[in-house]
Each structure stands twice: as structure tokens, then as C-alpha cells.
Amino acid sequence: MKKTFELVHPKIQPARMVDSVKHDVKKYLRRERNKQIPKDADFWDFDVKFGLTQETSEVIRLSEINKSIDTAVEGGATSFYIEIIAKPGIRIIQEPVFDEDDIEPEFVNDED
């Protein structure tokens, strides 16, 4: 999804336009997540860019989309650009790291 959303409409209130944009973004994410995951991937990951224009867009996290939209609206923006690209993601499992101090001592039976 690469789209510039307009927040000004002659008949629709700006707050309803913002809700509509957030709904469209959620609907796109849901649609992409429901697609078949490639065999070599574990989940769908998303690259997200947000800005007032396409040229000034910056990379943000997926969880920051709604906050960025709200910030743009509070700043008086009449439109903004959002780019969401789905890509296959691979889960990386990290081994837990233990220091010598972190390991619990073995129980010693003093009765013997």
C-alpha cells in the first residue's frame, strides 16, 4: 500500500476521515496477514514509511502508525503519505545466556 490520504472533505468531518483512514490501514494489514505465508518464512513482516509527503516520509514501526496519524492531524495536516510493504519474516530464536552467577547451585545433601 502506497497512498496519500486526504483528510479534507466537504461533507465529512475530519475526525470521521481519520477513523476511515485507520480502518483502511487495519483492513489492509488484515488482508496481507491472511495471505499464504511462503514456505521459508514464519510470519508476515511489514516495512512502514510515514510522512506528510512521499519525499519526506520516514521509516516507522508498525505499532506507531496510529500515533503518527494522530500527530499529523494535531499538527494541522490536511493530507499524509503512508507506505506499507509486506515481506516474509523469519523468526530468530535466541539462546538464553547464563553467567556463572545466574546458575542455581545444585542441592547438596548434608546428611550423608
C-alpha positions as CSV (number, residue, x, y, z in Angstrom):
1,M,0.0,0.0,0.0
2,K,1.5,3.3,-1.1
3,K,-1.1,6.0,-0.7
4,T,-1.6,9.7,0.1
5,F,-4.7,10.1,2.3
6,E,-6.6,13.4,2.1
7,L,-8.2,14.5,5.4
8,V,-10.4,17.3,4.0
9,H,-13.8,16.6,2.5
10,P,-16.7,19.0,2.0
11,K,-19.3,16.7,3.7
12,I,-17.4,14.5,6.1
13,Q,-16.0,15.7,9.4
14,P,-12.1,15.4,9.8
15,A,-12.4,13.1,12.8
16,R,-14.5,10.6,10.7
17,M,-11.9,10.8,7.9
18,V,-9.2,9.9,10.3
19,D,-11.2,7.0,11.6
20,S,-11.8,5.9,8.0
21,V,-8.1,6.0,7.2
22,K,-7.2,4.0,10.3
23,H,-9.8,1.4,9.3
24,D,-8.4,1.2,5.8
25,V,-4.9,0.6,7.2
26,K,-6.1,-2.1,9.6
27,K,-8.1,-3.7,6.7
28,Y,-5.0,-3.8,4.5
29,L,-2.9,-5.3,7.3
30,R,-5.5,-8.0,8.0
31,R,-5.8,-8.8,4.3
32,E,-2.0,-9.2,4.0
33,R,-1.7,-11.3,7.1
34,N,-4.3,-13.7,5.8
35,K,-2.4,-14.4,2.7
36,Q,-0.5,-17.7,2.4
37,I,2.9,-17.5,4.1
38,P,5.9,-18.6,1.9
39,K,7.4,-22.0,2.9
40,D,10.7,-20.5,4.0
41,A,9.0,-17.8,6.3
42,D,7.3,-17.9,9.7
43,F,5.1,-14.8,9.5
44,W,4.4,-11.6,7.6
45,D,6.6,-8.6,8.5
46,F,5.9,-5.0,7.3
47,D,8.1,-2.1,6.3
48,V,6.3,1.1,7.1
49,K,7.1,4.7,6.0
50,F,5.0,7.7,7.1
51,G,5.3,11.4,6.2
52,L,3.3,14.4,5.1
53,T,4.6,13.8,1.5
54,Q,6.3,10.9,-0.2
55,E,9.6,12.7,-0.3
56,T,9.6,13.5,3.4
57,S,8.4,10.1,4.6
58,E,10.5,8.3,7.3
59,V,10.6,4.7,8.4
60,I,8.5,4.0,11.5
61,R,7.5,0.9,13.4
62,L,4.2,-0.9,12.6
63,S,2.9,-0.2,16.1
64,E,3.4,3.6,15.6
65,I,1.0,4.1,12.7
66,N,-1.9,5.3,14.7
67,K,0.2,7.6,16.8
68,S,1.8,9.1,13.7
69,I,-1.6,9.7,12.1
70,D,-2.8,11.4,15.3
71,T,0.3,13.6,15.5
72,A,-0.1,14.6,11.9
73,V,-3.8,15.6,12.4
74,E,-3.0,17.5,15.6
75,G,-0.3,19.4,13.7
76,G,-2.9,20.6,11.2
77,A,-2.0,18.4,8.3
78,T,-4.6,18.1,5.5
79,S,-3.0,15.0,4.0
80,F,-0.3,12.5,4.7
81,Y,1.5,9.7,2.9
82,I,1.8,6.1,4.2
83,E,3.6,3.2,2.6
84,I,3.2,-0.4,4.0
85,I,5.0,-3.2,2.2
86,A,4.5,-6.8,3.4
87,K,7.6,-9.1,3.4
88,P,8.1,-12.6,4.7
89,G,9.6,-12.7,8.2
90,I,11.8,-15.4,9.7
91,R,11.6,-15.9,13.5
92,I,15.1,-15.8,15.1
93,I,15.3,-17.9,18.3
94,Q,18.0,-16.7,20.6
95,E,19.7,-19.0,23.1
96,P,19.5,-17.8,26.7
97,V,22.8,-16.6,28.1
98,F,23.7,-17.6,31.6
99,D,26.5,-16.2,33.7
100,E,28.2,-18.3,36.4
101,D,26.4,-16.2,39.0
102,D,23.0,-16.8,37.4
103,I,23.0,-20.6,37.6
104,E,21.3,-22.0,40.6
105,P,23.5,-24.2,42.8
106,E,22.9,-27.9,43.0
107,F,21.3,-29.1,46.2
108,V,23.7,-30.9,48.4
109,N,22.5,-33.5,50.9
110,D,24.4,-32.8,54.2
111,E,23.0,-36.0,55.9
112,D,25.5,-38.3,54.2
